[in-house]
């Protein structure tokens, strides 16, 4: 497989967490990165509309707004609050100029996974009319099973595909993140299924460190771990997907280093390993 270029590189603002939005935008653009996915915290103090102006002025493409979801709750009031919050996020995404919101769907340890999945389906149904009105797609991101208790009851591509197909809407699809899915023996088949149904909206990359020290904040830079990134990209591209490969790294180790150095490591490893 041919090496990828930075023309298809998108970086999530959380990847360079110590930088504010303006600093991240300036440095991503200078490094030759073409896309940015904006986490909500990055717009604090400037607002989504102004954030979008800053990003477009630098020549970067806004790929997604992160993150909605967290629908399940044991109380009806909690579920209603989550729906209201997601509607607010959709308005912010539209103001930013983002074409999609990534959904970390949520889960509650105080109820069954089946109940949480029912509530996720109900939550997406509740916000879908607004998403369609605003033209903002909803990308369901399945999370690794280690997060099933309290972060997401959607843990495999098959579950994400089932959920997306339930809605039969071009505004509901799936975000494929290698960190969460690389281990799945059905991944190639389920990626093909997702693409065949027109539901493959996003592709996220990082790496799984064999001796990880934190299941949330010790993701690896691409090439630091054991994920066969080129193989999975091949499966994704076999569906016809030719969009951005989004670098999303949560890492206390990488956040602690000079972010200019880290960004150079990101771009080098992106071209070499993704």
N, C-alpha and C positions, 0 to 999 in steps of 0.2 A: 504493500500500500504506500502511495506517495505521502510525503510529509505534508501536513497542513500548514497554511500560512496565517499570519496575524490578521489578515482580512476577515477571518472567521472567528477571531478571538473576542469574546465578551468577558468582562470581569465583573463579578458582584462586588458592590461597595463594601460588603462585610469582609471580603477577602483582605482588604487593606484597612481594617477597622480603625487604626489610629488616625487615619486621614479624614478630614472633613470632605464634603462633596466637591468643593471647588478645587482643592488640592488633588483629590483623586482624579477628577476630570482632566485637569491640566497634565498630570503625569501619565495617565493612560494614553491620552492623545499623543503626547510626545514620544511614547514608547512604540507607537504604531498600532495600538489596539483600536479596534473599530467599534466595539459595542460595550454597553454598560447596562447592568441590571441594578436597579436602585432599591435599596432597603429603606423602609419607611423612616428609620431613625436618621438617615442621611439628609432628609428634607427638613428636619426640625430647625426652626429659626429662620428659614427662608421660604418655606412653603413649596408645594409640588409644582405650581405654575412657574415660579421663578427658577426652580431647580431644572425644569425642562428647558427653559431658555438658556441657562448656563451650559447644559449638556449639548444642545444643538449648535450653539455658537462655537463650540470646540470641535464640531464635526463628528461627534459620536452618535451612534444610533442607540436609542433606548429600546432594550429588548424585553424587559419585564419589570414589574413592581412586586416587591417581596415584603411581607407575605401575608396572605389571608388564611381563612380556615378556622381551626379550633372550634368547630361547631358543637361537639358533644358536651353535655352537662346533665347532671342528675335533676336539675330544676328547670322548669319551663322558663323562668325568668332569666336564668343563665343562658339558655339557648336563644332566647329572644335578643338578649344583649349581644351575643356573638353575631347574630344576623345583622343587627344594626351596625355593628363595627365593620362587618364586611361590606355593607352598603357604603359606609363612609370611605373605606379603602378603594372601592370602585370609583367613587367620585374623585378621589385623589389621583388614582391611576389615569383617569381621563384628563385631569388637569395637567398632569406630568407629561402626557402624551405616550404613555406606555400601552402597548397592544395587548398585554395580558397581565394577570395576577397569578402568582404561584400560590397554590393552596396546600398548606400543611394542615391536613384535615382535622386532626385532633383525636383525643380519646379520653375516657375517664376511667380511672382504676376502680371506681365505685360501682361500675356496671359492666355488663358483658360486652365483648367486642361486637357481637351482633347488634346489640342495642346502639352502641356508638356508631356503627356503620349505617344503621337506619337513620340516625340523627344527622349524619353527614349528608346522606341523600336528601333529607328534608331541608337541610341548610342550603345546599347548592340549589335546590329547586326554588327556595325562597329568594335567592339573590340573582338567579338567572335572568329574569325579565329586565332587571336594571343593567346587568352585564350586556345583554343584547341591545338595549337602548343606547348605551354608551359606546358600544363597539369594543368592549374589553373582554378578551377571552379568559376563561378559568382553566388553569392548568393544575390538575390533580397530581400531586407528587407523592408516590408511595415511599414510605420510610422503612428503613431496616427494622426487622422484628424486635430489636432491642429497645425500640421506642414505642412498642405497641401499648404499653400500660397507660401512658399519659400524653404522648405527642401525636400519634397517628394510629388509627385502627385499619388504615390502608397500608399493607406491608409488602405486597407483591405486585408485579406488573399485571398479573391476571386479575387481581382485585381492582386495580386502577382501571383496567380495560372494561371490566364489568360495570363499574360505576359510570365511566364516561359513556359507554354504549347505552346505558339506561336512558340517558337524556336525549339521544339522537339529535344533538344540536351542534352546529359548527362552532359554538362558543364554549363548549366543554371538551377538554382533551386531557392529555397526560404530559407531565414533565418527567423525563428519564434522568435520574441521577445515579451515576455509577457507584457512588459510595454506599448507596442503599440497596443496590440491585445486582452487583457484580457476582454474587454467590449463587444466584438463582439458576438452577439447571434448565428452566424453561424460558430463560431470558430471550434467547434468539427468536424462539417461536412467538413469544408475546410481543416483542418489539415489532416483528413482521405483522402480527395481528393489529397492533396499534396503528401502524402506518397504512395498512390496507383499508382501515376504516376512517382514515383522514384525521386521526386523533393525536398524532405525535407532534406536540407543540414546542417542546424544548428539550435540550440535552445538556446536562451538567457534568462537569468533570472535576476530579481531584484524585486522591489515591488512598488506599487502605493500608495503614502501617501495621506490619505484622505484630510488633510489640507495642501496640498503642497504650498510652497511659491515661487517656481520657476519652470516653466514648462519644463525647460531644465536641470537645475543643482540641482534638489532636488529629485532625485530618492531615493527610500527607499531601505535599506538593506532588504534582504528577511526576511519576518516576521514582518516588520515595517508597512505594509500596508494591503490592502484588497484583493489582488490577491490570488486565490486558486491555489497555485503552484503545489501541489500534483495532483490535478485533471487535470490540463493542462499537466503535465508530463505524466500522464496516457494516455491522448489522443495521445500525441506524441509517446510514446512507443508502443501503440496499432498498429501503422503503421509499427513496426519493427525497428524503430530508437533506437539505443543503443549507440549513440555517446556521446560526452561531453555535459554537461549543462554548458553554459558559463556565468559567472558572469560579468555583464556589468553595472556599477553604475556610474552615473555622480552626484556628490553631493558636493557642497561647504561645507556643514556641515561635511561630512565624510573626505573630503580632508584636513580639518583644524585640524583634530585630529592626534594623534600619529598613524602612519600607521601600526606599529607593532600591536597595539591594534586593529585597524580596521581590519587587516588581520585575527586576531584571531576571531573577530566577524563574519567575512565572512565565515570562515570555519565552525564555530559552527552552524551558522544559515543555512548554506548549508545542512549539514547533518540532521538538525532538521526539516527544512521546505520545502526544495526542493523535 
